[in-house]
Amino acid sequence: MNERQTPGNRFLRWGKRLLWANMIFSFLFLYLPIVILVAFSFNDSKLGARWVGFTTQWYVSMAQSEAILTAMENSLIVAFVSTIIATILGTMTAMAMERFRFPFQRTYDGILYLPVIIPDIVMAVSLLAFFSLLLGGANDLLGLSGNAALRPGLVTVIIAHVAFNISFVAIVVRTSLGELDPGLEEAAQDLGANEWTTFRRVTLPLIMPGILGGALLAFTLSLDDFVITFFTTGPGGTTLPIEVFGRIRRAISPEINAISTVMLLVSMILVIVSQLVQRRTVALSSSPVKESQ
Amino acid sequence: MKIHPASPLRLLILSLFLILILAACASTTSAPAASDNESTAAPAAPPAQSAPATDALPEFCGDASQLAAELHFFNWADYMDEDIMAQFEEACGVKVTQDIYSSNEDLIAKLQAGNSGYDLVIPSDYAVQILINADLLHPLDMANIPNVANIDPNLMGMYYDPENVYSIPYQWGTTGIAYNVTAYPDGVDSWAAIFDPAQVCEQKGFASMLDDERESIGATLKYLGYSYNDTDPDHQAQARDTLLAQKECLAGYNSDNYNQTLASEEVMIAHAWSGGTALARSENENVKFVIPKEGGTIWMDNMTIPADAPNIYTAEIFINYLLSPEIGAQLSNYTYYFTPNLAAQPLLDPDYHALLESGGMLVDDAVRARLEWIKRDESSIIFSDTWTAVKAR
């Protein structure tokens, strides 16, 4: 953060320039394809192979396509609900791992990382087997059949997304918890706050950036996921990645570019909101404990 | 500065959470409840709310008392005109909801897990065979599907379902060579144009092959005078060497956007599917298609009903609806593939038909005789080995 000036150090000045150039190239590398994607979403050509003219017809046809709108709605429902549940459960897991000591803690610790490491497809196939066993058993037990039978759908997708997102949230939140000065919590309790008040007024505001970071990660992963979603979804549960991937099989149409542009916009708004919220919580928590009584 | 317990942010998050939970609950409970009365097959169960009155239903809707309120359709993406589903709902009061898969293997895995809830699925030829052998399909009651008579008899009774007990053709197409007439003014008539190193290297960097082990190795086998389904190790080795020699002059292997590169003239000759070539031709009139004299492939997607489908009768009524001449034409005008529906052919969009005709995509009897099915069994694994050897080099 603080500029360390060492006057006369030519090497450092060159290093600075090189780093600048590197940064600019990195940004180009990352964002040029996205700029092209956005530009071609306004291309008046069915195949989008070359620039023909400006049009907004792909946004119109996207907005009129029942399939795309349903898929978008499904994606957002799954992402919001699974993020909220996974954030709460993940934060609780992180608290338990960081604050308490219990038998086999190291084992739990290792298991927690597993969903992050194992390939999506392995998780997807195991969830498919799990749900078909579970739902099949429930149907037999309750005597349900035909349209009344329980079957995979958005609910199973949400459960699956919660399952892999808990680990991501827990890992991110643990980092913030680890950086937290335990003296602050002790001080609060010394001053008469009970455990709940300490958590609410001291711990939670301080780890809020971590929780929000974890939630944002979970939201993105959920919105993005194809493999696990495909294997756990059922009738009426097509999400946007499934729809887009299916369409690409035919031709990468400007309609897909239009969908991607809208998704990009949603993600950007999300990032901006989260940064604003984080800045706010940091501002709040930097003038903390003494005023809480 | 005080931290207020009921900060607006917290309220916002809380209310959002509650709304979502309610929405999720509402959508999960309403779906089974709405279809509940249908599965118990109550004789006087009223059809869907949108249907006017039971006796006012058009004849093609069948017996209204047996119709479900909802039909779950599992299909390839962008392979059904949404207007057709809307028209069916308006006429018969059955809401058709569609979900998407992107490969036959995905579909098979889904059906194998059981209890998928789908009423109508569209597997390709070889996948129908796999599904039949695994007892995953329900035999069709042709009494409910009289429009099956509209299907071209030449496209019925295919190897994967010789008696059409389980499947009825949906859309079909071919694989051959797409080329640009500015580079090939005299046209193309043989696989040699893309496999003979001397010829393909005249278009060095402007030729592409499908990124598909069965199609690409199969075409090579055809060029060498063998069958698309030849698993003889010597023939496979010859095919591998031919493909490796050809690779020197290819722009690449491409089955996702070969139609774009054809339309933009980044590629002048390509191993291609008929449907994608039709799309490319709709953008660039110089693109034409040919089934080489040695032969090409034919594929067929088929309407089938899963063995554990909840709404079999409704699915059969919908299949019958899709097979009517008008709807059959509307479907193929949308998908840009060939319709197996003879009665629909005169009703096809004349522009679309002209595009196929002038583009060399129409299949007459002489072309049909040169087309071969790609079949799969345990011995097909050798195609993967050959393909790996080609792509790794």
Interface residues (C-beta under 8 A of the other chain):
Chain A: S45 K46 L47 G48 A49 R50 S65 E66 A67 T70 I77 F80 V81 I84 L128 A129 S132 L135 G136 N139 S145 G146 N147 A148 A149 L150 R151 P152 G153 L154 V155 I158 R201 P205 F230 F231 T233 G234 P235 G236 G237 T238 I242 E243 F245 G246 R247 I248 R249 R250 A251 I252 V277 R280 L284 S287 E291 S292
Chain B: M1 K2 I3 L9 L16 F17 L20 I21 A23 A24 S27 T28 A31 P32 S35 D36 E38 S39 T40 A68 E70 H72 F74 W76 A77 D78 Y79 E82 A86 T97 Q98 D99 I100 Y101 S102 D106 A109 K110 A113 G114 N115 S116 G117 Y118 D256 N257 N259 Q260 T261 A263 S264 E266 G275 G276 L279 A280 S282 E283 P310 N311
